[in-house]
Amino acid sequence: MTYTIRLQDELGHELRRRREALGLSKSELAVRAGKVREVVYRLEAGEDTAVSSLMAVLGALGLAMRLERAGLPSASEVAARFQDDDAP
């Protein structure tokens, strides 16, 4: 599986999907990653956290990060994403 992630909330969504697919609670994932539960909450919410915490959670989920050359999201992509947040 490969995902193109350009925004933090997209990363959070994919981390949550993977955790749920593995049948793990946030607490269980935190234990596997050697981090506190707050780290998992922050990552899944698309909030800032340390890179080392992200790497630990990715490893605990059996995932790795791959960097590729890519442009920034367009203004319309960002606007559409924020519109989705305002939907009921």
VMD Tcl script that builds the backbone (N, CA, C; Angstrom):
set m [mol new atoms 264]
animate dup $m
set s [atomselect $m all]
$s set {name element resname resid chain x y z} {
  {N N MET 1 A 0.827 -1.170 0.000}
  {CA C MET 1 A 0.000 0.000 0.000}
  {C C MET 1 A 0.875 1.238 0.000}
  {N N THR 2 A 0.519 2.180 -0.829}
  {CA C THR 2 A 1.250 3.433 -0.932}
  {C C THR 2 A 0.246 4.570 -0.948}
  {N N TYR 3 A 0.516 5.594 -0.147}
  {CA C TYR 3 A -0.360 6.755 -0.068}
  {C C TYR 3 A 0.455 8.009 -0.312}
  {N N THR 4 A -0.131 8.950 -1.004}
  {CA C THR 4 A 0.472 10.266 -1.141}
  {C C THR 4 A -0.161 11.148 -0.081}
  {N N ILE 5 A 0.660 11.590 0.835}
  {CA C ILE 5 A 0.178 12.388 1.964}
  {C C ILE 5 A 0.870 13.734 1.904}
  {N N ARG 6 A 0.067 14.782 1.844}
  {CA C ARG 6 A 0.626 16.131 1.768}
  {C C ARG 6 A 0.251 16.991 2.967}
  {N N LEU 7 A -0.760 16.602 3.693}
  {CA C LEU 7 A -1.221 17.386 4.837}
  {C C LEU 7 A -1.219 16.511 6.081}
  {N N GLN 8 A -1.000 17.118 7.223}
  {CA C GLN 8 A -0.904 16.364 8.477}
  {C C GLN 8 A -2.167 15.574 8.787}
  {N N ASP 9 A -3.339 16.143 8.484}
  {CA C ASP 9 A -4.562 15.412 8.804}
  {C C ASP 9 A -4.730 14.187 7.917}
  {N N GLU 10 A -4.169 14.219 6.705}
  {CA C GLU 10 A -4.196 13.035 5.846}
  {C C GLU 10 A -3.348 11.916 6.466}
  {N N LEU 11 A -2.204 12.300 7.011}
  {CA C LEU 11 A -1.359 11.325 7.698}
  {C C LEU 11 A -2.108 10.736 8.885}
  {N N GLY 12 A -2.739 11.593 9.678}
  {CA C GLY 12 A -3.498 11.125 10.837}
  {C C GLY 12 A -4.578 10.140 10.456}
  {N N HIS 13 A -5.280 10.440 9.363}
  {CA C HIS 13 A -6.347 9.547 8.897}
  {C C HIS 13 A -5.791 8.179 8.525}
  {N N GLU 14 A -4.675 8.155 7.816}
  {CA C GLU 14 A -4.092 6.876 7.401}
  {C C GLU 14 A -3.539 6.091 8.591}
  {N N LEU 15 A -2.961 6.784 9.551}
  {CA C LEU 15 A -2.482 6.091 10.753}
  {C C LEU 15 A -3.648 5.466 11.502}
  {N N ARG 16 A -4.747 6.210 11.628}
  {CA C ARG 16 A -5.937 5.688 12.316}
  {C C ARG 16 A -6.500 4.472 11.567}
  {N N ARG 17 A -6.583 4.569 10.245}
  {CA C ARG 17 A -7.096 3.435 9.443}
  {C C ARG 17 A -6.247 2.185 9.665}
  {N N ARG 18 A -4.939 2.342 9.667}
  {CA C ARG 18 A -4.036 1.202 9.848}
  {C C ARG 18 A -4.180 0.618 11.251}
  {N N ARG 19 A -4.238 1.499 12.256}
  {CA C ARG 19 A -4.392 1.020 13.642}
  {C C ARG 19 A -5.674 0.223 13.781}
  {N N GLU 20 A -6.769 0.754 13.246}
  {CA C GLU 20 A -8.054 0.058 13.347}
  {C C GLU 20 A -8.046 -1.247 12.567}
  {N N ALA 21 A -7.375 -1.255 11.405}
  {CA C ALA 21 A -7.282 -2.487 10.609}
  {C C ALA 21 A -6.526 -3.576 11.372}
  {N N LEU 22 A -5.586 -3.162 12.205}
  {CA C LEU 22 A -4.832 -4.118 13.023}
  {C C LEU 22 A -5.565 -4.480 14.308}
  {N N GLY 23 A -6.697 -3.825 14.554}
  {CA C GLY 23 A -7.477 -4.115 15.753}
  {C C GLY 23 A -6.849 -3.599 17.030}
  {N N LEU 24 A -6.089 -2.534 16.927}
  {CA C LEU 24 A -5.403 -1.979 18.094}
  {C C LEU 24 A -6.138 -0.756 18.639}
  {N N SER 25 A -6.160 -0.629 19.947}
  {CA C SER 25 A -6.641 0.602 20.564}
  {C C SER 25 A -5.481 1.609 20.531}
  {N N LYS 26 A -5.789 2.866 20.812}
  {CA C LYS 26 A -4.737 3.876 20.873}
  {C C LYS 26 A -3.732 3.540 21.966}
  {N N SER 27 A -4.225 3.041 23.078}
  {CA C SER 27 A -3.333 2.669 24.180}
  {C C SER 27 A -2.417 1.513 23.788}
  {N N GLU 28 A -2.962 0.513 23.110}
  {CA C GLU 28 A -2.158 -0.631 22.685}
  {C C GLU 28 A -1.073 -0.201 21.697}
  {N N LEU 29 A -1.434 0.679 20.779}
  {CA C LEU 29 A -0.445 1.175 19.821}
  {C C LEU 29 A 0.647 1.958 20.533}
  {N N ALA 30 A 0.256 2.777 21.488}
  {CA C ALA 30 A 1.237 3.559 22.238}
  {C C ALA 30 A 2.230 2.641 22.949}
  {N N VAL 31 A 1.737 1.576 23.544}
  {CA C VAL 31 A 2.623 0.624 24.235}
  {C C VAL 31 A 3.575 -0.017 23.236}
  {N N ARG 32 A 3.057 -0.451 22.098}
  {CA C ARG 32 A 3.913 -1.061 21.071}
  {C C ARG 32 A 4.988 -0.106 20.589}
  {N N ALA 33 A 4.629 1.177 20.504}
  {CA C ALA 33 A 5.573 2.193 20.009}
  {C C ALA 33 A 6.504 2.696 21.099}
  {N N GLY 34 A 6.211 2.357 22.346}
  {CA C GLY 34 A 7.028 2.848 23.451}
  {C C GLY 34 A 6.802 4.320 23.732}
  {N N LYS 35 A 5.593 4.783 23.438}
  {CA C LYS 35 A 5.240 6.194 23.619}
  {C C LYS 35 A 4.011 6.299 24.503}
  {N N VAL 36 A 3.721 7.505 24.952}
  {CA C VAL 36 A 2.501 7.718 25.732}
  {C C VAL 36 A 1.313 7.823 24.774}
  {N N ARG 37 A 0.126 7.534 25.290}
  {CA C ARG 37 A -1.082 7.536 24.465}
  {C C ARG 37 A -1.328 8.888 23.793}
  {N N GLU 38 A -0.933 9.965 24.446}
  {CA C GLU 38 A -1.118 11.312 23.896}
  {C C GLU 38 A -0.464 11.457 22.520}
  {N N VAL 39 A 0.659 10.772 22.308}
  {CA C VAL 39 A 1.349 10.824 21.015}
  {C C VAL 39 A 0.444 10.284 19.918}
  {N N VAL 40 A -0.215 9.169 20.173}
  {CA C VAL 40 A -1.105 8.572 19.177}
  {C C VAL 40 A -2.289 9.507 18.908}
  {N N TYR 41 A -2.867 10.063 19.957}
  {CA C TYR 41 A -3.966 11.027 19.783}
  {C C TYR 41 A -3.525 12.194 18.909}
  {N N ARG 42 A -2.362 12.755 19.200}
  {CA C ARG 42 A -1.876 13.919 18.458}
  {C C ARG 42 A -1.606 13.574 16.996}
  {N N LEU 43 A -0.973 12.453 16.744}
  {CA C LEU 43 A -0.696 12.058 15.360}
  {C C LEU 43 A -1.980 11.831 14.582}
  {N N GLU 44 A -2.925 11.121 15.165}
  {CA C GLU 44 A -4.176 10.834 14.458}
  {C C GLU 44 A -5.014 12.097 14.240}
  {N N ALA 45 A -4.817 13.098 15.079}
  {CA C ALA 45 A -5.536 14.362 14.929}
  {C C ALA 45 A -4.815 15.306 13.961}
  {N N GLY 46 A -3.663 14.892 13.462}
  {CA C GLY 46 A -2.914 15.735 12.543}
  {C C GLY 46 A -2.183 16.864 13.236}
  {N N GLU 47 A -1.912 16.686 14.519}
  {CA C GLU 47 A -1.217 17.711 15.289}
  {C C GLU 47 A 0.290 17.459 15.280}
  {N N ASP 48 A 1.038 18.468 15.684}
  {CA C ASP 48 A 2.500 18.372 15.713}
  {C C ASP 48 A 2.963 17.401 16.795}
  {N N THR 49 A 4.013 16.687 16.473}
  {CA C THR 49 A 4.684 15.813 17.434}
  {C C THR 49 A 6.113 15.606 16.945}
  {N N ALA 50 A 6.939 15.025 17.748}
  {CA C ALA 50 A 8.341 14.816 17.377}
  {C C ALA 50 A 8.454 13.778 16.255}
  {N N VAL 51 A 9.436 13.980 15.405}
  {CA C VAL 51 A 9.684 13.032 14.316}
  {C C VAL 51 A 9.978 11.650 14.883}
  {N N SER 52 A 10.701 11.587 15.988}
  {CA C SER 52 A 11.013 10.284 16.593}
  {C C SER 52 A 9.735 9.567 17.021}
  {N N SER 53 A 8.744 10.316 17.472}
  {CA C SER 53 A 7.460 9.704 17.851}
  {C C SER 53 A 6.735 9.173 16.624}
  {N N LEU 54 A 6.747 9.948 15.548}
  {CA C LEU 54 A 6.128 9.486 14.300}
  {C C LEU 54 A 6.796 8.201 13.827}
  {N N MET 55 A 8.116 8.165 13.847}
  {CA C MET 55 A 8.832 6.977 13.385}
  {C C MET 55 A 8.523 5.766 14.253}
  {N N ALA 56 A 8.414 5.967 15.565}
  {CA C ALA 56 A 8.100 4.858 16.468}
  {C C ALA 56 A 6.702 4.318 16.192}
  {N N VAL 57 A 5.741 5.202 15.959}
  {CA C VAL 57 A 4.370 4.772 15.686}
  {C C VAL 57 A 4.303 4.078 14.331}
  {N N LEU 58 A 4.967 4.628 13.330}
  {CA C LEU 58 A 4.998 3.961 12.021}
  {C C LEU 58 A 5.559 2.546 12.159}
  {N N GLY 59 A 6.653 2.410 12.876}
  {CA C GLY 59 A 7.258 1.087 13.073}
  {C C GLY 59 A 6.316 0.129 13.780}
  {N N ALA 60 A 5.613 0.623 14.789}
  {CA C ALA 60 A 4.677 -0.218 15.539}
  {C C ALA 60 A 3.503 -0.652 14.673}
  {N N LEU 61 A 3.205 0.139 13.644}
  {CA C LEU 61 A 2.123 -0.216 12.712}
  {C C LEU 61 A 2.630 -1.045 11.531}
  {N N GLY 62 A 3.924 -1.319 11.508}
  {CA C GLY 62 A 4.504 -2.078 10.400}
  {C C GLY 62 A 4.632 -1.250 9.144}
  {N N LEU 63 A 4.773 0.061 9.304}
  {CA C LEU 63 A 4.883 0.972 8.172}
  {C C LEU 63 A 6.240 1.648 8.162}
  {N N ALA 64 A 6.641 2.153 7.000}
  {CA C ALA 64 A 7.866 2.925 6.858}
  {C C ALA 64 A 7.552 4.154 6.015}
  {N N MET 65 A 8.375 5.168 6.152}
  {CA C MET 65 A 8.190 6.387 5.384}
  {C C MET 65 A 9.119 6.368 4.184}
  {N N ARG 66 A 8.598 6.798 3.051}
  {CA C ARG 66 A 9.408 6.929 1.841}
  {C C ARG 66 A 9.236 8.352 1.337}
  {N N LEU 67 A 10.321 9.022 1.074}
  {CA C LEU 67 A 10.254 10.397 0.606}
  {C C LEU 67 A 10.406 10.440 -0.902}
  {N N GLU 68 A 9.545 11.218 -1.529}
  {CA C GLU 68 A 9.591 11.392 -2.974}
  {C C GLU 68 A 9.484 12.871 -3.287}
  {N N ARG 69 A 10.028 13.246 -4.400}
  {CA C ARG 69 A 9.904 14.626 -4.846}
  {C C ARG 69 A 8.442 14.886 -5.213}
  {N N ALA 70 A 7.903 15.920 -4.637}
  {CA C ALA 70 A 6.504 16.261 -4.918}
  {C C ALA 70 A 6.306 17.743 -4.669}
  {N N GLY 71 A 5.325 18.306 -5.349}
  {CA C GLY 71 A 4.997 19.712 -5.134}
  {C C GLY 71 A 4.080 19.858 -3.937}
  {N N LEU 72 A 3.930 21.061 -3.523}
  {CA C LEU 72 A 2.995 21.359 -2.441}
  {C C LEU 72 A 1.570 21.218 -2.952}
  {N N PRO 73 A 0.626 20.992 -2.060}
  {CA C PRO 73 A -0.763 20.946 -2.509}
  {C C PRO 73 A -1.157 22.308 -3.075}
  {N N SER 74 A -1.994 22.274 -4.082}
  {CA C SER 74 A -2.453 23.529 -4.672}
  {C C SER 74 A -3.392 24.239 -3.701}
  {N N ALA 75 A -3.616 25.510 -3.950}
  {CA C ALA 75 A -4.529 26.284 -3.103}
  {C C ALA 75 A -5.922 25.675 -3.140}
  {N N SER 76 A -6.348 25.175 -4.295}
  {CA C SER 76 A -7.685 24.575 -4.382}
  {C C SER 76 A -7.759 23.257 -3.611}
  {N N GLU 77 A -6.666 22.474 -3.585}
  {CA C GLU 77 A -6.649 21.237 -2.792}
  {C C GLU 77 A -6.764 21.545 -1.305}
  {N N VAL 78 A -6.043 22.555 -0.852}
  {CA C VAL 78 A -6.098 22.940 0.554}
  {C C VAL 78 A -7.487 23.475 0.892}
  {N N ALA 79 A -8.033 24.329 0.034}
  {CA C ALA 79 A -9.372 24.893 0.270}
  {C C ALA 79 A -10.419 23.793 0.319}
  {N N ALA 80 A -10.325 22.825 -0.591}
  {CA C ALA 80 A -11.282 21.711 -0.603}
  {C C ALA 80 A -11.176 20.899 0.674}
  {N N ARG 81 A -9.966 20.707 1.164}
  {CA C ARG 81 A -9.777 19.934 2.387}
  {C C ARG 81 A -10.405 20.629 3.587}
  {N N PHE 82 A -10.248 21.953 3.654}
  {CA C PHE 82 A -10.833 22.698 4.764}
  {C C PHE 82 A -12.345 22.778 4.625}
  {N N GLN 83 A -12.853 22.770 3.416}
  {CA C GLN 83 A -14.312 22.725 3.210}
  {C C GLN 83 A -14.875 21.425 3.756}
  {N N ASP 84 A -14.153 20.315 3.560}
  {CA C ASP 84 A -14.589 19.014 4.073}
  {C C ASP 84 A -14.744 19.067 5.589}
  {N N ASP 85 A -13.867 19.819 6.264}
  {CA C ASP 85 A -13.933 19.936 7.727}
  {C C ASP 85 A -15.191 20.672 8.178}
  {N N ASP 86 A -15.708 21.557 7.328}
  {CA C ASP 86 A -16.887 22.342 7.682}
  {C C ASP 86 A -18.194 21.629 7.364}
  {N N ALA 87 A -18.128 20.537 6.646}
  {CA C ALA 87 A -19.341 19.802 6.277}
  {C C ALA 87 A -19.980 19.171 7.510}
  {N N PRO 88 A -21.321 19.112 7.536}
  {CA C PRO 88 A -22.001 18.536 8.715}
  {C C PRO 88 A -21.759 17.055 8.851}
}
mol reanalyze $m
mol bondsrecalc $m
mol representation Tube
mol addrep $m
